[in-house]
Amino acid sequence: MDEDLRSVTLAAGPLLLRPWCREDVPALVEAFHDRSLRSMPLAAVTDEADAERWLREQAEGRESGSRISFAVADADCGGDPVGHVVLKYPSPGSGSAEVGYWTVARARGRGVAPRALEALTGWAFTAFAADGLRRLELIHQEDNEASCRVALKAGYAFAEILPARPPWPLDGHLHVREAA
């Protein structure tokens, strides 16, 4: 990995995937008012202090290379963050990593999540090829049909059903994408 993970940005049409920053606190707090996000096993963001803690965790993940997250800013929505994508990269040589994402309500159904996930995927396979990254996994609860559609649109094939285990109360789907 030759890039400085603290400053990597990616483009995907009108989307800019960039590091989260302090100016995103209001958008982050607003995003977590969405009932769909609150029902997911994510770190709760209810106020500015929570948002600042969440932003510190994202920065620490980028610094260590263990969790490389991006705010998904949409030029069609004034450039504000409308989502989040993340590469959870355990260690060089492991061969696999996990991806995740979420979008705010106003961005859903517009192709934001699949485009952002595709940009993250292409970058990850290129940036970490020398470290042996060959497989990306995406996991979601089985009742989340929208996430299943996003995974398939972004080229993540359904692989198997995973049994429920904390923090997931329901069985899940594992989707996989292999490097070309």
C-alpha positions in Angstrom: 0.0 0.0 0.0 1.7 3.1 -1.2 -1.1 5.7 -0.7 -1.5 7.8 2.5 -4.7 6.3 3.9 -5.4 9.5 5.8 -6.1 11.5 2.6 -7.4 9.0 -0.1 -10.4 10.2 -2.0 -12.3 8.4 -4.8 -14.6 9.6 -7.5 -17.7 7.9 -8.8 -19.7 10.1 -11.2 -21.3 12.8 -9.0 -20.1 11.1 -5.9 -16.9 11.9 -4.0 -15.7 9.4 -1.5 -13.6 11.4 1.0 -12.4 11.2 4.6 -14.9 12.2 7.1 -14.2 15.6 8.7 -15.3 17.8 11.6 -17.6 19.8 9.2 -19.6 16.7 8.7 -20.9 16.6 12.3 -24.3 18.1 11.6 -24.9 15.8 8.6 -23.8 12.8 10.7 -26.1 13.6 13.5 -29.0 14.1 11.0 -28.2 10.8 9.3 -28.5 8.8 12.5 -32.0 10.3 13.1 -33.1 7.8 10.4 -35.0 4.9 11.9 -33.3 2.5 9.4 -29.8 3.4 10.6 -30.8 3.3 14.3 -32.1 -0.3 13.7 -28.7 -1.5 12.5 -26.0 -2.6 14.9 -24.0 0.5 14.5 -22.4 2.8 17.0 -25.2 5.2 18.1 -24.8 8.9 17.1 -27.4 10.9 18.9 -25.7 14.3 19.3 -22.5 16.2 18.4 -20.4 14.6 21.1 -21.3 11.1 19.7 -20.6 12.3 16.2 -17.2 13.6 17.2 -16.4 10.3 18.9 -17.5 8.5 15.8 -15.3 10.7 13.6 -12.3 10.1 15.9 -12.8 6.3 15.5 -12.9 6.7 11.7 -9.7 8.8 11.7 -8.0 6.2 14.0 -9.0 3.4 11.6 -7.5 5.3 8.7 -4.4 6.0 10.6 -3.9 2.3 11.5 -5.2 1.0 8.2 -7.6 -1.3 9.9 -10.8 0.6 9.0 -10.7 2.9 6.0 -14.0 4.8 5.8 -15.3 7.3 3.4 -18.0 9.9 3.6 -20.0 9.7 0.4 -20.6 13.2 -0.8 -23.1 13.8 -3.6 -22.7 16.8 -5.9 -26.4 16.3 -6.9 -27.3 16.9 -3.2 -25.2 20.0 -2.6 -22.0 18.1 -1.8 -23.1 17.0 1.7 -22.5 13.5 2.9 -25.4 11.1 1.9 -23.7 7.9 2.9 -20.7 6.0 4.2 -18.6 3.1 2.8 -15.9 1.3 4.7 -13.2 -1.2 4.1 -12.4 -3.2 7.2 -9.0 -4.6 6.4 -7.6 -6.9 9.1 -4.0 -7.3 8.0 -1.7 -7.6 5.0 -1.5 -11.2 3.8 -4.9 -12.2 5.1 -6.3 -12.3 1.5 -9.7 -11.0 2.5 -11.5 -8.0 4.0 -15.0 -6.9 4.7 -16.9 -3.9 3.3 -19.9 -2.1 4.6 -22.0 0.9 3.8 -25.1 2.9 4.7 -27.0 5.7 3.0 -29.3 8.4 4.3 -33.0 8.2 3.3 -32.9 10.8 0.6 -30.1 9.0 -1.2 -31.8 5.6 -1.3 -33.1 4.3 -4.6 -30.8 6.6 -6.7 -27.9 4.2 -7.1 -25.7 5.9 -4.6 -24.8 2.8 -2.6 -23.9 0.5 -5.5 -21.8 3.3 -7.1 -20.0 4.1 -3.9 -19.5 0.4 -3.1 -18.1 -0.3 -6.6 -15.7 2.6 -6.3 -14.5 1.3 -2.9 -14.2 -2.2 -4.3 -12.1 -1.2 -7.3 -9.8 0.9 -5.2 -9.4 -1.8 -2.5 -8.4 -4.5 -5.0 -5.9 -2.2 -6.7 -4.5 -0.5 -3.6 -4.0 -3.7 -1.6 -3.1 -6.1 -4.4 0.5 -6.3 -3.3 -0.7 -7.1 0.2 -2.6 -10.1 -1.2 -6.1 -8.8 -1.0 -8.2 -11.2 -3.3 -11.6 -11.3 -1.6 -14.1 -8.8 -0.3 -17.1 -9.8 1.8 -20.3 -8.0 2.5 -22.7 -9.1 5.3 -26.2 -8.0 5.9 -29.3 -9.3 7.8 -31.5 -11.5 5.7 -34.5 -9.2 6.0 -32.6 -6.3 4.4 -33.6 -6.8 0.8 -32.3 -3.4 -0.2 -28.8 -4.4 0.9 -29.1 -7.6 -1.0 -29.9 -5.6 -4.2 -27.0 -3.2 -3.6 -24.6 -6.2 -3.1 -25.7 -7.8 -6.3 -25.6 -4.6 -8.3 -22.0 -4.0 -7.1 -21.0 -7.5 -8.2 -21.0 -9.2 -4.8 -22.4 -12.7 -5.4 -24.6 -14.3 -2.7 -22.4 -17.0 -1.0 -24.3 -18.3 2.0 -26.7 -17.8 4.9 -24.9 -17.0 8.2 -26.6 -17.9 11.5 -27.6 -15.1 13.8 -24.9 -14.0 16.3 -24.4 -10.8 18.3 -24.8 -8.0 17.4 -27.0 -9.4 14.6 -30.4 -10.7 15.9 -31.4 -12.4 12.6 -29.6 -14.7 10.2 -27.5 -12.9 7.6 -26.4 -13.1 4.0 -22.8 -13.3 3.0 -22.0 -11.8 -0.4 -18.5 -12.2 -1.9 -16.5 -10.5 -4.6 -13.3 -11.9 -5.8 -10.5 -9.8 -7.4 -10.4 -10.0 -11.2 
